[in-house]
Amino acid sequence: MMEVTKDIIYIGVNDHKVDLFEGQYVVPNGMAYNSYVILDEKTAVMDTVDAHFGEEWLANLEQALGGRKPDYLVVQHMEPDHSANIAKFAEKYPEAQIVGNAKTFTMVKNFFGTDYADRRVVVKDGESLSLGAHELTFVFAPMVHWPEVMVTYDAKDKVLFSADGFGKFGALDVDEDWACEARRYYFGIVGKYGMQVQNLLKKAAALDIQIICPLHGPVLTENLGYYIGLYDTWSAYKPESEGVFVAYASVYGNTKAAAELLAEKLREKGCPKVTVADLAREDMAECVEDAFRYDTLVLASCTYNGGVFPPMREFILDLTERGYRNRRVALIENGSWAATAAKVMEKMLEGSKDITFAENRVSIKSALDETSTAQVEALADELTK
C-alpha cells in the first residue's frame, strides 16, 4: 500500500509469476494490477485485480479501510485482470454498491452470472457520485480498449483514474524506463483505437489533472505533459522520432545480409537512428513498437511459397490491424527464381493510410551481387535525402 494523496490509497498488487500477459506479451519484469481506495464520508474502491491475487488485494483493502466498510466499488473496466474479484468483493461486503455503466453490468452478468440488480448504481457519461468532499465524475471512454470502459475524475484531489490508459508493462517494484514499456503496451493493446484515444484526450483536456492513476504501471504525478504528449503522438499515428527501422525475415542469411548492409550504409550517410530486427527471433511486440516509433520502415523478406516468409506476414498483419499509417516504407525482396515478396508486402499495406513507398527497391536473386548491392546503395541515398 502507498498514499497517492491524503485520502487516496494504492492497494494494488505486483505479479512476477505471469510469463505472457494476455497470453502473448512477454513481461520479463512482471505486471502491476492497480486498485485504489478513496476515504471520505463514504468510501469508494476503484477496480479490483487479477484472480490470482484476490486474497492479497482484499487484505490490502481491509488494511487501508482501517475498520471501515466500503460503500462503493467502481468498475471502470471489465477485463479480468481488473474485474476478476468483483464477486469476492460483493460476498465480503454485502452492503456495498457496485458502480458501472449499462455495458459494464451486461459484462458483469456474462462473467459472474449476476448483474447485482439489487445493489448496482448505473451511471451515464458525465454523471457524478459524491463521497463527501470528493466528487467522482465518470467519463465514458468506449473502445479504449473495450466498449464499457470509463475513466473517473476526482475534482478534489485533481486525480484522473485512467483505466488502461497510461498503463505499461512491468511490476511497480522494478525500476525501468516508462516510455519503452508504455509504448510497447500501447501499440500492442490499445493501438488499434487511436481515434477513441484522441476523443478521450480531448475530454481530459478540459479537466485540471494533477495526478494520473492507471490500472497498470506507476502513478504519474510529475511532468504530465510528457506522458499526455506521447499518448497524443501515438494515438494520432504520428512518428515519435526520425529514424529507420529495418525489419527482416531471412531463411539462410542472404536477406539478413542485405538488411544489415542497408543499415550500415544508412549510418554512414548520417541517418540519426537505425534499428535492425530479425522478425523470426525477436519479440514481435517490440518490433511493432519500433515500426510505430520511427518515421521510416524497411521491410526485407525472402519469397516463400509465392508470398513472404511467415514472420514477415505476421508482422505486417500486426501493423495493419493496429492502423499503421503516416510512414515511409521501403521494400527489399529475395527470390531464387521468382521474387514476389515486394509485390506481396506492398499489397498487404494497400489499406493503410498515407503510406509513401520508396522509389528504389532492392531485388536479390539468392544472394547479394553487384546489381543488388548497387540497389541497396541507391535506397540508402533516397532514405537519407
C-alpha positions in Angstrom: 0.0 0.0 0.0 1.0 3.6 -0.5 -0.6 7.0 -0.2 -1.4 8.7 -3.5 -2.9 11.6 -1.7 -4.1 12.0 1.9 -7.4 10.4 1.1 -6.4 8.0 -1.8 -4.6 4.8 -1.0 -3.0 2.5 -3.5 -4.0 -1.2 -2.8 -2.8 -2.9 -6.0 -0.5 -5.9 -6.4 2.6 -7.0 -8.3 2.6 -10.2 -10.4 6.0 -11.8 -11.0 4.6 -15.2 -11.9 3.0 -14.1 -15.2 5.0 -15.2 -18.2 2.8 -13.9 -21.0 0.4 -11.0 -20.4 -2.9 -11.5 -22.2 -1.4 -14.8 -23.4 1.0 -13.2 -25.8 3.1 -10.3 -24.5 6.4 -11.2 -22.8 6.7 -9.3 -19.5 10.2 -10.0 -18.0 9.6 -7.5 -15.2 6.1 -8.8 -14.4 2.9 -6.8 -14.2 1.2 -4.5 -11.8 -2.6 -4.7 -11.3 -3.6 -1.4 -9.7 -6.5 -0.6 -7.4 -7.2 2.3 -5.2 -9.5 3.2 -2.3 -10.8 6.8 -1.7 -11.5 7.5 2.0 -14.1 10.2 2.6 -17.5 10.4 4.4 -18.2 7.4 2.1 -15.5 5.2 0.7 -15.0 4.1 -2.9 -12.8 1.3 -4.2 -11.5 1.8 -7.7 -11.5 -1.6 -9.5 -10.2 -5.0 -8.4 -7.2 -7.1 -9.5 -6.3 -10.3 -11.3 -7.9 -13.5 -10.0 -4.6 -14.9 -8.7 -4.3 -12.1 -6.2 -7.8 -11.8 -4.7 -6.8 -12.6 -1.1 -3.8 -10.3 -1.2 -5.9 -7.5 -2.6 -8.7 -7.9 -0.1 -6.1 -7.8 2.7 -4.7 -4.6 1.3 -8.2 -3.1 1.1 -9.0 -4.1 4.7 -5.8 -2.6 6.0 -6.4 0.7 4.1 -10.0 0.9 5.3 -8.8 0.6 9.0 -12.0 -1.0 10.2 -14.4 0.9 7.9 -16.6 -0.7 5.3 -16.5 0.3 1.6 -19.6 2.0 0.3 -18.9 1.6 -3.4 -16.9 -0.5 -5.9 -16.3 1.5 -9.1 -15.8 -0.8 -12.1 -14.1 1.1 -14.8 -13.0 -1.8 -17.0 -14.3 -5.4 -17.2 -11.2 -7.1 -18.5 -10.5 -9.9 -16.0 -7.1 -8.6 -14.9 -9.1 -5.8 -13.2 -12.6 -7.3 -12.6 -11.9 -10.9 -11.5 -12.6 -10.2 -7.9 -15.9 -8.4 -8.1 -17.7 -11.5 -6.8 -15.3 -11.9 -3.9 -15.7 -8.2 -3.0 -19.5 -8.5 -3.2 -19.6 -11.5 -0.9 -17.2 -10.0 1.6 -19.0 -6.6 1.6 -22.7 -7.3 1.0 -23.8 -3.8 1.8 -21.5 -2.1 -0.7 -22.9 -0.9 -4.0 -21.3 -1.6 -7.4 -20.9 1.3 -9.8 -20.7 1.0 -13.5 -22.5 1.8 -16.8 -25.1 -0.3 -18.6 -22.5 -2.1 -20.7 -20.5 -2.8 -17.5 -23.3 -4.7 -16.0 -24.0 -6.7 -19.1 -20.4 -8.0 -18.9 -20.7 -8.5 -15.1 -23.6 -10.9 -15.8 -21.6 -12.6 -18.5 -18.7 -13.2 -16.2 -20.4 -13.9 -12.9 -23.9 -15.0 -13.7 -25.5 -12.0 -12.0 -25.7 -8.2 -12.6 -26.2 -7.4 -9.0 -29.5 -5.7 -9.8 -30.3 -5.1 -6.1 -27.1 -3.2 -5.4 -25.9 -1.7 -8.6 -25.5 2.0 -9.4 -25.8 2.5 -13.2 -24.1 5.8 -14.3 -24.3 7.7 -17.5 -21.5 9.6 -19.3 -20.7 12.8 -17.3 -22.6 11.9 -14.2 -21.1 12.3 -10.8 -21.1 10.5 -7.4 -20.4 12.4 -4.2 -18.4 10.7 -1.4 -18.4 13.9 0.7 -15.5 16.2 -0.1 -14.6 14.0 -3.1 -16.9 14.1 -6.1 -16.3 11.5 -8.8 -17.2 12.3 -12.4 -17.4 9.4 -14.8 -16.2 10.0 -18.4 -17.0 7.2 -20.9 -14.1 6.0 -23.0 -15.6 3.4 -25.3 -13.1 1.2 -27.1 -10.2 2.4 -25.1 -9.9 -0.5 -25.4 -13.2 -2.3 -24.5 -16.7 -0.9 -25.1 -17.6 -0.5 -21.5 -14.5 1.5 -20.4 -14.9 4.6 -18.4 -12.4 6.8 -16.6 -13.1 8.7 -13.3 -12.1 12.2 -12.3 -11.8 13.2 -8.7 -12.3 17.0 -8.6 -11.0 17.4 -5.0 -7.5 15.9 -5.5 -7.5 16.6 -9.3 -6.9 12.9 -10.0 -7.8 11.0 -13.2 -8.3 7.3 -12.7 -7.5 6.4 -16.3 -8.4 2.7 -16.6 -5.9 1.1 -19.0 -4.9 4.5 -20.4 -1.3 5.5 -19.5 -0.6 1.9 -18.4 2.6 0.0 -19.0 4.1 -3.5 -18.7 6.2 -4.1 -15.6 5.6 -4.5 -11.8 5.9 -1.5 -9.6 8.8 -2.9 -7.6 11.1 -2.9 -10.7 12.8 0.3 -11.8 12.7 0.8 -15.5 12.1 3.4 -18.2 8.4 4.3 -18.5 8.3 5.1 -22.2 9.7 1.9 -23.6 7.3 -0.5 -21.9 4.4 2.0 -22.1 4.9 2.3 -25.8 5.0 -1.5 -26.3 1.9 -1.8 -24.1 0.1 1.0 -26.0 0.7 -0.3 -29.5 0.2 -3.9 -28.6 -3.1 -3.5 -26.7 -4.6 -0.1 -27.4 -3.0 0.8 -30.7 -6.0 0.0 -33.0 -8.2 2.5 -31.2 -6.3 5.8 -31.9 -9.4 7.7 -32.7 -11.0 6.7 -29.5 -7.9 7.7 -27.5 -7.9 11.1 -29.2 -11.5 11.6 -28.2 -10.7 10.8 -24.6 -7.7 13.1 -24.6 -10.0 15.9 -25.8 -12.3 15.3 -22.9 -9.4 15.1 -20.5 -8.0 18.4 -21.8 -11.0 20.2 -20.1 -10.0 18.8 -16.7 -7.4 20.1 -14.2 -5.4 16.9 -13.8 -2.5 16.8 -11.4 -2.2 13.0 -10.9 -3.0 10.1 -13.2 -3.8 6.7 -11.6 -3.7 4.0 -14.3 -4.7 0.3 -13.9 -1.1 -0.8 -14.8 2.2 0.9 -14.1 3.1 3.7 -11.8 1.0 6.6 -10.6 2.0 9.6 -12.6 2.5 12.8 -10.6 5.1 14.9 -12.4 5.6 16.3 -15.9 2.2 15.0 -17.0 2.6 16.9 -20.3 5.3 14.5 -21.3 3.0 11.4 -20.9 0.0 13.1 -22.4 2.1 14.3 -25.3 3.3 10.8 -26.0 -0.2 9.5 -25.9 -1.3 12.2 -28.3 1.5 11.3 -30.7 0.9 7.6 -30.5 -2.9 7.8 -30.9 -2.6 10.3 -33.8 -0.4 7.7 -35.6 2.4 10.2 -35.9 6.1 9.2 -35.9 7.7 9.8 -32.5 11.2 10.0 -33.8 13.2 10.4 -37.0 14.8 7.1 -37.9 14.7 3.9 -39.9 13.5 0.6 -38.6 14.8 -2.3 -40.7 12.7 -5.5 -40.2 13.9 -8.6 -41.9 12.7 -12.2 -42.4 15.5 -14.4 -43.7 15.9 -18.2 -44.1 19.6 -18.7 -45.0 21.0 -15.3 -44.1 21.1 -13.6 -47.5 18.2 -11.3 -46.9 19.6 -10.6 -43.5 22.9 -9.6 -45.2 21.1 -7.1 -47.4 19.2 -5.7 -44.4 22.4 -5.2 -42.4 24.2 -3.7 -45.4 21.4 -1.2 -45.8 21.7 -0.3 -42.1 25.4 0.1 -42.4 25.0 2.4 -45.4 22.3 4.5 -43.7 24.6 5.0 -40.7 27.5 6.0 -42.9 25.2 8.6 -44.6 24.2 10.2 -41.3 20.8 8.6 -40.6 20.0 9.8 -37.0 18.8 6.4 -35.8 18.8 2.9 -37.4 17.4 -0.1 -35.7 17.5 -3.7 -37.2 15.4 -6.6 -36.1 15.2 -10.3 -37.0 11.4 -10.9 -37.1 11.8 -14.7 -36.6 13.8 -14.3 -33.4 13.0 -11.0 -31.7 9.9 -10.1 -29.6 7.2 -9.3 -32.2 5.6 -6.7 -29.8 9.0 -4.9 -29.6 9.1 -4.9 -33.4 5.6 -3.4 -33.7 6.6 -0.8 -31.2 9.7 0.3 -33.2 7.7 0.3 -36.5 5.3 2.9 -35.0 8.1 4.8 -33.2 10.1 5.8 -36.3 9.1 7.6 -39.5 10.6 5.1 -41.9 10.2 1.3 -42.1 12.2 -1.1 -44.3 10.6 -4.5 -44.9 13.1 -7.1 -46.1 11.8 -10.6 -46.8 12.6 -13.7 -48.9 9.9 -15.0 -51.1 8.3 -18.0 -49.5 5.5 -20.2 -51.1 4.9 -17.4 -53.6 4.4 -14.9 -50.7 6.5 -13.7 -47.8 8.3 -15.6 -45.0 5.7 -16.2 -42.2 7.3 -13.9 -39.6 7.1 -11.0 -42.1 3.4 -11.9 -42.8 2.6 -11.9 -39.1 4.5 -8.6 -38.6 2.6 -6.8 -41.4 -0.7 -8.1 -40.2 0.1 -6.9 -36.7 0.8 -3.4 -38.1 -2.2 -3.1 -40.3 -4.7 -4.3 -37.7 -3.3 -1.5 -35.4 -3.9 1.1 -38.1 -0.3 1.6 -39.3 -0.1 4.8 -41.3 1.7 8.1 -42.0 5.0 6.4 -42.7 7.6 6.0 -45.5 8.1 2.3 -46.4 10.9 0.7 -48.4 11.0 -2.9 -49.7 13.7 -5.5 -50.1 12.9 -8.8 -51.6 14.8 -12.0 -52.3 13.9 -14.9 -54.5 16.0 -17.6 -56.2 13.7 -18.0 -59.2 10.5 -15.8 -58.9 10.9 -13.0 -56.4 7.4 -11.8 -55.4 7.9 -10.7 -51.8 7.9 -6.9 -52.6 4.7 -7.1 -54.5 3.0 -9.1 -51.8 4.2 -6.8 -49.0 3.0 -3.7 -50.9 -0.4 -5.3 -51.4 -0.7 -6.2 -47.7 -0.2 -2.5 -46.9 -2.6 -1.2 -49.6 -5.4 -0.5 -47.0 -3.0 1.5 -44.8 -3.5 5.3 -45.0 -0.8 7.8 -46.0 2.0 5.2 -46.8 4.7 6.5 -49.1 6.7 3.8 -50.7 10.4 4.5 -51.5 11.1 4.7 -55.3 14.1 2.5 -55.0 13.6 -1.2 -54.3 16.1 -4.0 -53.8 15.5 -7.3 -55.5 18.0 -10.0 -54.7 18.4 -13.2 -56.7 19.5 -15.7 -54.0 22.4 -13.6 -52.7 23.8 -10.0 -53.0 25.6 -9.3 -56.2 26.9 -6.2 -57.9 23.4 -5.2 -59.1 21.6 -5.7 -55.8 24.4 -4.1 -53.9 24.0 -1.0 -56.1 20.3 -1.1 -55.4 21.0 -1.0 -51.6 23.3 2.0 -52.1 20.6 3.8 -54.1 17.9 3.0 -51.5 20.2 4.3 -48.7 20.7 7.5 -50.7 17.0 8.0 -51.0 16.2 7.4 -47.4 18.8 9.8 -46.2 18.0 12.7 -48.6 
